[in-house]
Structure formats: structure tokens, C-alpha cells
Amino acid sequence: MAKTTYKRILLKVSGEGLAGDQSFGIEPKFLNSMADQIAQAAKAGAQIAIVIGAGNIFRGMEVAAKGTDRVTADLMGMLGTVMNALAMQNALEKIG
């Protein structure tokens, strides 16, 4: 396996990006492909930090437009972030 050029990598994964070709949610094929690429980079010697998103899940959407409190919308976004992080963690753990 080739050594990586970079020792440390900070990877930002947007919540929308995890949807792949779908309009929402998490596309398992895309998630697993991303996890495989992350695992390959780690095996090549890179230390990887992942920042995963979903904070915009309700901001600017119809729910927020109909009067959802900003704090509530932010909390909903944080829960979405936790769900996305758990999905990524699970995909990475399956790879080993």
C-alpha cells in the first residue's frame, strides 16, 4: 500500500453529501464508499479527523419558515449531525 503524502487530514462531510444521488437521508452505497476511502487513507498512515454535518436540516426549510424557534431548529440540526456521525462510525467499524 502506498504511503500518504499527508500525515493529518481534516475531512468535512456535509449532511447533504451523505444523501448521494437521493434528495435526502443517507445513501448506504455512497456512505460505504466514503468510509472505504477513509479507511484506505488511514491504513496508508494518515491521521484523520472527520467533521460531519447536518445542521442545515431544518434551517431555511418550510418548518423554520412556519415559525419554528431558531433554538429548536438548531437542536434538530444537532440531532441530525449525531445521526450522520453514528452512520459513519458504523460504516467505518464494519470495515475494521
Secondary structure, 3 states (H helix, E strand, C coil): CCCCCCCEEEEEECCCHHHCCCCCCCCHHHHHHHHHHHHHHHHCCCEEEEEECCCCCCCCCHHHHCCCCHHHHHHHHHHHHHHHHHHHHHHHHHHC
